[in-house]
Amino acid sequence: MGSASCVVDAEVGDAPLGTDVVEAAASKPSQRATMPPELRAAYIAAVQAGASEAYSAEQGGAAVRVHNPAQRFGAELTTSGVTLAPSEGQGDWRWSVATVGYGCDSALDPVQAAAPTIAEGRIEYRRGDLVEWYVNGPLGLEQGFTLASAPACRAAGGGPVTVALEAQSSLEAALAEGGDAVEWRDAEGQAVVRYTDLHVVDATGKVLPAKLAVNAGQVSLQVDDTGAVYPVVVDPLVWVEEEKLLPASGAVNVDFGRSVAISGDTAVVGAAYERTTVSGNLRNAGAAYVFVRSGSTWTQQARLTCNDSGIGDGCGWFGFAVAISGDTIAATAPSKSGTGGSAVGAVYVFVGSGSSWTLEQKLSASDGAPYDSFGQSVALDGDTLVASSQSHDHSVSNAGAAYVFTRSGSTWTQQQELVASDAADSDEFGRSVSISGDSIVVGAPQDDAPGSNQGSAYVFVRSGSSWTQQAKLVKWGTVSGLYFGHSVAISGDSVIVGAYYYSNPWNNSGAAYVFVRSGSSWTGQQVLAPTSPSAYDYFGMSVAIQGDRAVIGATGGDAPSVSETGSAYVFERSGSTWTQQQELFASDGAASDIFGTSIALDGDTVVVGASGDDDFGSGSGSAYVFTLEDI
C-alpha cells in the first residue's frame, strides 16, 4: 500500500521547476531520510490498521466526524472537504483541505462532487475513477487516493498524473527544506501540521516516482505513471507535530533516551554512552540533557556531566539513570571508579536556579565496593533520594542493595541501606527503584520466589527516619519466566511492576502487574497487557504510574518488516479496573528504535525514550514528548 504522509523528512523528489517554494528553516534531523519508503509505508499502514475504537468515525447526516486522541485533534468531513481543529486546550489553529482537481499537471479537471460515507473502517468520497479515502489512527488522519485508470490527458501527452488539493488555514504554508514536506506553521514559525512521506504504488506493487509541490496556495501530488498498471494508490497522512527531543549536537551510539524523567515543564534525558576523550582515549563518559517547555515548545537548556572525569572511566556512563523533582536532578554514573575501586558507581545531584544547573553533591554508597555499580537506578521525591547497587554483595554475592539519602539545606546524607529480608545470590535487588512520599519500591527480577528467577518487588515504608520492609510483591498465576521487577513505579498506594518476559498468550509478549495498598497490606489488582499482544513485544520493559494513569513501554513491538520499532500504552483506572486508552508511537518509527526504552509521566505529559533511534547515526537515540488528553 502506498504512503504519503504528513510526517517530517519524507522520501520524495525535489520540488519541480516553476513551483512557488517558500524556504523553510532547517528541520530536525530524521532517520526517515534513510529509511526505505516501502518500510515507512508498511509502518504507517500497520499502525493505522491497529487503531482502537477511540479513532472510530461517526456519521451524522452528510458529515462524518472523528477524534484523534494521540494527535489531539478532531476532524469533520463534509462535501466541502476536511477540517481539522485542535482538541480543547491544545491551541486555536484551523486547517482545511479539499480535493479540487485531477488529471495532468497542465490539464486538471474539477473532481466530481461527493459526500463522505463510512465503509469497512475508512471514510470514502467516490468521485468516479478517483476514490478519495481517509483512515483515522495514532499517526494522524491518513488520506488516500485510489486511481482506477490513467486520466485521458496522459494519452494525449500530458504531464505527470496530478491530484490537486486546496488547503486553507490560520497557519502559514511552506514547502520544507529539500521539498520533501509541506508544513503549516504558527506565528512563531513552529510547524503544527505536516504533509509528506509521498509513496505511490501501482497494482503490481511497483513504486512510482512522485513529488509534492506548493504552487499559488495549492498543494499538488504529482505521479510519474510510466509503465504503471492501474489501479494506482496514493496514500498521504495528515498529522500534528509531537515534540521530539534531540541533543543540540549528536553522535552515533550515545544511547540518548536510555533514561528519561520529567517534573512540570522540565525534562531530563540521559545519554550514558556519549563519548569523550580522556587522556587521549575515547571513553563512554555520558551526559544528561535538560529540556524546558515554553508553551508547547521544548528547548535544550543544559548539558550536565560529571566534574571528576578519571583516566580509566571518563564519567562512568553518566546519565545511565536520571530523576528529577522540582529544581533537583539526579544523574547516575554506575561505571564510575572511585576510592573503592573500579565501577563503584556514583550519583550526582544538581540544583537549578533560573536557567543554570549547578552540582550540589556527589553521592556514594557508605559500603561501596568494586563493581557494585551504585547508580543502576535512581528515584527522587523532594529531599529524599534512593539509588541502587544491584551487584552489591550484601550477605551473599550480588544480592543487591538500595540506599536512601536525605537532604538538609544543601547537604545530602545517607539515611539507610535497604536490603531484602530474604536476600539471596544474584537476586538483582535494585535493578529498578521508585519513590512516592514515605514509600519506596525496589525490583529484584532474578529473585527465586515464587520460582527460579521469577522476580519480585519489595515495598519499604518510612517512620521517622527509619525504613522497614512492608511487603514483598510477587506475580500471581501460572505464567513463569517473567523477569518480574525489571521495572517498577509507585504512586501513593499503587505500585506497578513490569514483567517483560511474561509469555501469555505469546512468547515474551510481556505484562505489568498492578498492586494496591490498604492499610499495610498489598493486594494484586490487575495484570495489564495490550489489547492485541504479539510475541516479543517486551511489554513492561518500562513503566510509569501517577494516580489513575499508567504508561507502559513495549520496546519489541513490530510493524510489518520493521522489527523493534516499539510503542507505549496508556491505561486509565476507573474504580478498580484498568483499561487501555491509547497506544503511543513515534511518528517516524523505524527498525530497532526500541521506542519505549524508558518512560516518564507527570500529569498529562509523557516522555518516551527511543535509545536505538538513528537521527545522528546508528544508536544515537531520541526522546518523544506526548500530551495526553483527559480521558
BELDAKA-V824994 format. One record per backbone hydrogen bond with DSSP energy under -1.0 kcal/mol. NH is the residue of the N-H (numbers start at 1). CO is the residue of the C=O. Records with the same first field share a line. If there is no record, write none. Layout:
BEGIN
NH = CO ; CO
END
This chain:
BEGIN
4 = 235
5 = 196
6 = 237
7 = 5
12 = 10
13 = 210
19 = 16
21 = 19
33 = 30
34 = 31
35 = 31
40 = 36
41 = 37
42 = 38
43 = 39
44 = 40
45 = 41
46 = 42
47 = 43
48 = 44
49 = 45
50 = 46
51 = 48
55 = 52
56 = 53
58 = 65
60 = 63
63 = 60
64 = 77
65 = 58
66 = 75
68 = 73
72 = 68
73 = 68
74 = 85
75 = 66
76 = 83
77 = 64
78 = 81
81 = 78
82 = 97
83 = 76
84 = 95
85 = 74
87 = 72
90 = 87
95 = 84
96 = 168
97 = 82
98 = 166
100 = 164
101 = 164
102 = 109
103 = 162
104 = 107
105 = 160
107 = 104
109 = 102
117 = 124
119 = 122
122 = 119
123 = 134
124 = 117
125 = 132
127 = 130
130 = 127
131 = 146
132 = 125
133 = 144
134 = 123
135 = 142
137 = 140
140 = 137
141 = 238
142 = 135
143 = 236
144 = 133
145 = 234
146 = 131
147 = 232
148 = 129
154 = 151
157 = 154
158 = 153
161 = 223
162 = 103
163 = 221
164 = 101
165 = 219
166 = 98
168 = 96
170 = 94
172 = 185
174 = 183
176 = 181
179 = 176
182 = 195
183 = 174
184 = 193
185 = 172
186 = 190
189 = 186
192 = 184
193 = 184
194 = 239
195 = 182
196 = 5
201 = 233
202 = 206
203 = 229
205 = 202
208 = 200
211 = 222
213 = 220
215 = 218
218 = 215
219 = 165
220 = 213
221 = 163
222 = 211
223 = 161
224 = 209
228 = 225
232 = 147
233 = 201
234 = 145
236 = 143
238 = 141
239 = 194
241 = 192
243 = 625
245 = 623
253 = 618
255 = 619
256 = 620
257 = 270
258 = 255
261 = 268
263 = 266
266 = 263
267 = 291
268 = 261
269 = 289
270 = 259
271 = 287
273 = 254
274 = 271
276 = 283
278 = 281
281 = 278
283 = 276
285 = 283
286 = 274
288 = 304
289 = 269
290 = 302
291 = 267
292 = 299
293 = 265
294 = 297
297 = 294
299 = 292
301 = 290
302 = 290
304 = 288
310 = 314
314 = 310
316 = 313
317 = 284
318 = 285
319 = 332
320 = 317 ; 332
323 = 330
325 = 328
328 = 325
329 = 350
330 = 323
331 = 348
332 = 321
333 = 346
335 = 316
336 = 333
338 = 341
341 = 338
345 = 336
347 = 363
348 = 331
349 = 361
350 = 329
351 = 358
352 = 327
353 = 356
356 = 353
358 = 351
360 = 349
361 = 349
363 = 347
368 = 365
371 = 342
372 = 369
373 = 343
374 = 344
375 = 388
376 = 388
379 = 386
381 = 384
384 = 381
385 = 405
386 = 379
387 = 403
388 = 377
389 = 401
391 = 372
392 = 389
394 = 392
396 = 394
399 = 396
400 = 392
401 = 389
402 = 418
403 = 387
404 = 416
405 = 385
406 = 413
407 = 383
408 = 411
411 = 408
413 = 406
415 = 404
416 = 404
418 = 402
423 = 420
426 = 397
427 = 424
428 = 398
429 = 399
430 = 443
431 = 428 ; 443
434 = 441
436 = 439
439 = 436
440 = 460
441 = 434
442 = 458
443 = 432
444 = 456
446 = 427
447 = 444
454 = 451
455 = 447
456 = 444
457 = 473
458 = 442
459 = 471
460 = 440
461 = 468
462 = 438
463 = 466
466 = 463
468 = 461
470 = 459
471 = 459
473 = 457
484 = 454
485 = 498
486 = 483
489 = 496
491 = 494
494 = 491
495 = 515
496 = 489
497 = 513
498 = 487
499 = 511
501 = 482
502 = 499
509 = 506
510 = 502
511 = 499
512 = 528
513 = 497
514 = 526
515 = 495
516 = 523
517 = 493
518 = 521
521 = 518
523 = 516
525 = 514
526 = 514
528 = 512
536 = 507
537 = 534
538 = 508
539 = 509
540 = 553
541 = 538 ; 553
544 = 551
546 = 549
549 = 546
550 = 571
551 = 544
552 = 569
553 = 542
554 = 567
556 = 537
557 = 554
559 = 562
562 = 559
565 = 557
566 = 557
567 = 554
568 = 584
569 = 552
570 = 582
571 = 550
572 = 579
573 = 548
574 = 577
577 = 574
579 = 572
581 = 570
582 = 570
584 = 568
589 = 586
592 = 563
593 = 590
594 = 564
595 = 565
596 = 609
597 = 594 ; 609
600 = 607
602 = 605
605 = 602
606 = 626
607 = 600
608 = 624
609 = 598
610 = 622
612 = 593
613 = 610
617 = 614
620 = 617
621 = 613
622 = 610
623 = 245
624 = 608
625 = 243
626 = 606
628 = 604
END
